[in-house]
Amino acid sequence: MYSPIGCAHPRITVFLAPVVTGQVFQTRDPGGLSGYHGEMADSSFDIVSKVDPMELENAVNQAHKELTQRYDFKGVDAKLEKNASGIVMEANTEERVKAVLDVLQSKLVKRGISLKSLEMGDPVLSGKIYRLNAAIKDGISGENAKKVTALIRQDGPKTVKATIQGDEIRVSSKSRDDLQQTIALLKSADLDIDLQFVNYR
């Protein structure tokens, strides 16, 4: 303590609080949901619809191998091949080209590819050969994205927000439980596309 007695030139000591830069302080949060200054930060995940190209290639190769080995496909001009737009199947009768499709579908399922990832056409006669095209759905179309976001708005938890981002959908909420409920809702929904839930954070 400073006393003026006997001090011709008093000395004043000033204590300066240290300046701390580049650090953020926040309270302990076991769930990892708190943001700065105690506010709740949004958690989120992305909804996508993708087909693993390697697994698709494996399924097509396995289906082709089975066609060449099975006796009931001998002499019917059965074949299938993958091109830029999808998969083309051929045979000399409508019944046999549908049988080629059955083989392909069984291989896709075994490789973990949902049949919802196929957009099927109808058998078309070209000359003496029936041709069947199957397009591969890659990404969520604008129409399907609107269906998914509408479902989330109508039947999902009220804290959840869904935003269309190109061919994906970003879903966010301050509640991780509500995000899990949203995933369960979409898994149980009758949609014509295969959905995957990724980038959970």
Buried (B, 14 or more C-beta within 10 A) or exposed (E): EEEEEEEEEEEEEEEEEEEEEEEEEEEEEEEEBBEEEEEEBBBBBBBBBBBEEEBBEBBBEBBBEBBEEEEEBEEBBBBBEBEEEBBBBBBBBBEBBBBBBEBBBBBBEEBEBBEEBBEBBEBEEEEEBBBBBBEBBBBBEEEBBEBBBEBBEEEBBEBBBBEBEEBBBBBBBBBBEBBBBBBEBBEEEEBEBBBEBEEEE
